[in-house]
Amino acid sequence: MKRILLPFVIASVSLAGCPKEPGRVETVLREQAKAVMAPQAAAPAGEGGYDVKLRLDVASVEAPIGTISNSEELWSYLDEESVRPLGNAGLGRNGIRAGLGDAETWPDLAEILQDLTGRPFTKEIKVAELGKALPLLLKTDQPMKTIFLSFNDNSLTGSDYPPGNYVLAISFSINPDDRSQVMITAVPQAHSAQRKVTYIKSPAGYNAVEKPTIFSFFPLAFQLRMQRKDFLLIGPNAEARRQNSLGNKLFISNRDGVEYETIYILIPELLYQPSR
């Protein structure tokens, strides 16, 4: 898990997209991957005196459906058992696949992704506060959808969801006995495009705020513990080909009659700021 002390500067870094040069022992891609996973400063000593935030580097890449999700070579580098489901609907049976990786596996995995897709990653950076969910936007401006959840007892439950966006809500906590270890909790959600007015109390009185209606798929919530320099890869599996699966709605898109899948790589970094 990468960590730095605030104040800090956030800069955008390209993770892939550089061609290989014959004869080189390491490709440019490997060098960039090493830079992303480079050792960082240790956590501040002591238990108190610092506010903690989580910086999340998010890399994504798109390819024709099945290109990444069907690559057992890629998934062999990841620990899928470390991703612990919290609900009674398994990720796999609903079109979602996720695995944990570390700094040692990342360069090889990044190169496999480059070979499979031939495309650079798209990257964004988000910052989450302790105790607050961070919304990772997966798909936007979606029409009304019908989604069926498949449960571990082989039952199905279906519902219609209004037009809007699909999101992975991410929250984190820190292991007090090992401050390098972070517990990530993620919940898939649908956010309605239509907003409703709610009132929030502030020192100056009540403020009117427009918010979407949020539908949380708690049966597919999951958790994992991440050590320093670990990363999470999440995307679809073969079940996402079902049009009414949640994995399809989160990770599969259709353009000009061709279906594409998107995978996401999440690299967390703890940020420590002296308390005021």
C-alpha positions in Angstrom: 0.0 0.0 0.0 1.6 3.3 -1.1 1.7 6.1 1.5 2.9 9.7 1.5 2.6 12.7 3.8 0.5 15.7 2.9 0.9 18.3 1.5 0.9 16.4 -1.8 0.7 16.9 -5.5 -1.5 14.7 -7.7 -0.1 14.1 -11.2 -1.5 12.0 -14.0 0.8 9.1 -15.1 0.3 7.0 -18.2 0.4 3.3 -17.3 0.7 1.8 -20.7 0.6 2.3 -24.4 4.3 2.4 -25.2 5.6 0.0 -27.8 8.2 -2.7 -27.1 11.7 -2.3 -28.3 13.4 -5.6 -29.5 16.4 -6.6 -27.5 15.5 -4.7 -24.3 15.4 -6.8 -21.1 12.5 -4.8 -19.8 9.9 -3.0 -21.8 8.9 0.6 -21.2 5.6 -0.7 -19.9 7.5 -2.7 -17.2 9.4 0.5 -16.2 6.2 2.5 -15.9 4.6 -0.3 -13.8 7.6 -0.3 -11.5 7.3 3.4 -11.1 3.6 3.1 -10.1 4.5 0.5 -7.5 7.7 2.2 -6.2 8.2 2.1 -2.4 6.8 5.1 -0.6 7.5 6.7 2.7 6.4 4.9 5.8 3.4 5.9 7.9 3.8 8.6 10.5 4.8 7.2 13.9 2.2 7.1 16.6 -1.5 6.5 16.6 -2.8 10.0 16.6 -2.2 13.5 15.2 -3.0 12.7 11.6 -6.2 12.7 9.4 -6.2 9.9 6.9 -7.6 9.9 3.4 -7.4 7.3 0.6 -6.2 8.2 -2.8 -7.4 5.7 -5.4 -5.6 5.5 -8.7 -8.1 4.0 -11.2 -6.8 2.6 -14.5 -9.3 1.1 -17.0 -9.0 -0.5 -20.5 -11.6 -1.6 -23.0 -11.5 -4.5 -25.4 -14.0 -6.7 -27.4 -16.0 -8.9 -25.1 -14.1 -12.0 -24.0 -10.7 -10.6 -24.7 -9.8 -10.0 -21.1 -12.4 -11.9 -19.2 -11.6 -15.2 -20.9 -7.8 -14.9 -20.4 -6.9 -17.5 -17.8 -3.3 -16.5 -18.2 -4.1 -13.0 -16.9 -6.4 -14.3 -14.0 -3.7 -16.8 -12.9 -1.7 -13.8 -11.6 -4.6 -12.7 -9.3 -5.9 -14.0 -6.0 -9.6 -14.3 -6.4 -10.1 -16.0 -3.0 -9.1 -12.8 -1.2 -12.2 -11.0 -2.5 -14.8 -11.9 0.1 -18.5 -11.6 -0.7 -20.6 -10.1 2.0 -24.1 -11.0 0.6 -25.9 -14.1 -0.5 -25.4 -13.6 -4.3 -22.0 -14.6 -5.6 -20.1 -12.2 -7.8 -19.3 -14.9 -10.4 -22.9 -16.0 -11.0 -23.8 -12.3 -11.6 -21.2 -11.6 -14.2 -18.5 -10.0 -12.0 -14.9 -11.2 -11.5 -12.4 -9.7 -9.2 -8.9 -10.5 -8.0 -6.1 -9.2 -5.8 -2.6 -8.6 -7.1 0.7 -7.2 -5.8 3.7 -5.3 -6.9 5.6 -8.4 -8.0 2.8 -9.6 -10.4 1.8 -6.1 -11.7 4.5 -5.7 -14.4 3.7 -9.0 -16.0 0.0 -8.5 -15.7 0.2 -5.0 -17.2 2.2 -6.4 -20.2 -0.4 -9.2 -20.7 -3.1 -6.5 -20.8 -1.2 -4.5 -23.3 -0.7 -7.6 -25.5 -4.4 -8.5 -25.3 -5.8 -5.1 -26.0 -3.1 -3.1 -27.8 -4.5 0.0 -26.0 -3.2 2.3 -23.3 -5.0 2.5 -19.9 -7.3 5.4 -19.2 -6.4 6.8 -15.7 -8.1 8.9 -13.1 -7.4 9.7 -9.5 -10.0 9.9 -6.7 -9.7 10.8 -3.0 -11.9 9.3 -0.3 -12.4 10.4 3.3 -12.5 7.9 6.1 -16.1 6.9 6.7 -17.4 8.2 3.5 -18.2 6.2 0.3 -16.3 7.1 -2.8 -18.4 6.6 -6.0 -16.4 5.1 -8.9 -18.4 5.9 -12.0 -18.6 2.8 -14.3 -21.3 3.7 -16.9 -23.2 6.9 -17.5 -26.5 7.9 -19.1 -28.0 4.5 -19.2 -31.7 3.9 -20.2 -34.1 2.1 -18.0 -32.8 -1.5 -17.3 -34.2 -4.7 -16.0 -31.6 -6.6 -13.8 -31.9 -10.0 -12.4 -29.7 -11.0 -9.4 -28.8 -14.7 -9.1 -28.5 -16.0 -5.5 -26.5 -18.8 -4.1 -29.7 -20.9 -3.6 -30.3 -20.7 -7.4 -33.2 -18.3 -7.0 -33.6 -15.1 -9.1 -34.9 -11.7 -8.3 -35.6 -9.1 -11.0 -36.3 -5.4 -10.8 -36.5 -2.4 -13.2 -34.1 0.4 -12.6 -34.6 4.0 -13.9 -32.3 5.8 -16.3 -29.1 7.0 -14.8 -25.6 5.9 -13.9 -23.9 2.7 -12.6 -21.4 3.1 -9.8 -19.1 1.1 -7.6 -19.3 2.7 -4.1 -16.0 2.2 -2.3 -15.3 2.8 1.4 -12.2 2.0 3.5 -11.0 1.5 7.0 -7.6 0.9 8.5 -6.4 -2.0 10.6 -5.4 -0.4 13.9 -2.9 -3.2 14.5 -1.3 -2.8 11.1 -1.6 0.6 9.6 -0.3 -0.6 6.3 -3.4 -2.8 5.9 -6.6 -1.3 4.5 -10.0 -2.9 4.4 -11.8 -2.0 1.2 -15.6 -2.5 1.0 -17.4 -2.1 -2.3 -21.1 -2.1 -3.2 -22.5 -1.9 -6.8 -25.1 0.8 -7.2 -27.5 2.4 -9.7 -28.0 6.2 -9.4 -31.1 7.7 -11.0 -30.7 10.5 -13.5 -33.7 12.2 -11.9 -32.8 14.2 -8.8 -34.8 14.8 -5.8 -34.4 17.7 -3.4 -33.3 17.0 0.2 -32.4 19.4 3.0 -29.1 19.2 4.8 -28.6 21.0 8.1 -25.5 23.3 8.4 -24.4 26.0 10.9 -26.1 28.6 8.7 -29.4 26.7 8.6 -30.8 24.2 6.1 -29.5 23.9 2.5 -31.5 22.4 -0.4 -29.5 19.8 -2.2 -30.5 17.8 -5.3 -29.5 14.1 -5.1 -30.2 11.0 -7.1 -32.1 8.0 -5.9 -29.6 5.3 -5.1 -30.3 1.6 -5.5 -27.6 -0.5 -3.7 -27.0 -4.1 -4.7 -26.1 -5.2 -1.2 -26.3 -8.9 -2.0 -23.2 -8.4 -4.2 -21.2 -6.3 -1.8 -17.6 -7.5 -1.2 -14.6 -6.8 1.0 -10.9 -7.4 0.8 -7.8 -6.6 2.8 -5.1 -4.8 0.9 -1.4 -4.5 1.9 1.0 -1.9 0.8 1.3 -1.8 -3.1 -1.5 -4.3 -3.7 -4.1 -3.6 -6.4 -7.6 -4.9 -7.2 -8.6 -5.9 -10.8 -12.4 -6.0 -11.4 -14.4 -6.6 -14.5 -16.9 -9.1 -16.1 -16.8 -12.8 -16.5 -18.6 -15.1 -19.0 -22.0 -14.7 -17.1 -21.9 -10.9 -18.1 -23.0 -11.9 -21.6 -26.5 -12.3 -20.1 -28.1 -9.0 -21.0 -30.0 -8.8 -17.7 -27.0 -9.6 -15.4 -25.5 -6.9 -13.2 -22.1 -7.6 -14.6 -23.4 -6.8 -18.1 -24.8 -3.5 -16.9 -21.6 -2.5 -15.1 -18.9 -3.6 -17.6 -20.4 -4.3 -21.0 -21.2 -1.7 -23.7 -22.4 -2.0 -27.3 -21.3 0.2 -30.1 -22.3 -0.3 -33.7 -23.4 -3.8 -32.9 -20.1 -4.8 -31.3 -19.9 -5.6 -27.6 -17.0 -4.4 -25.5 -15.9 -5.1 -22.0 -14.1 -2.8 -19.6 -11.9 -3.8 -16.7 -10.7 -1.6 -13.8 -7.5 -1.7 -11.8 -7.7 0.1 -8.4 -4.4 1.1 -6.7 -4.9 2.6 -3.2 -2.6 5.0 -1.5 -2.9 6.3 2.1 -2.6 10.0 2.6 -1.7 11.4 6.0 -2.3 15.0 6.9 -1.5 16.6 10.3 -4.7 17.1 12.3 -5.7 20.7 12.9 
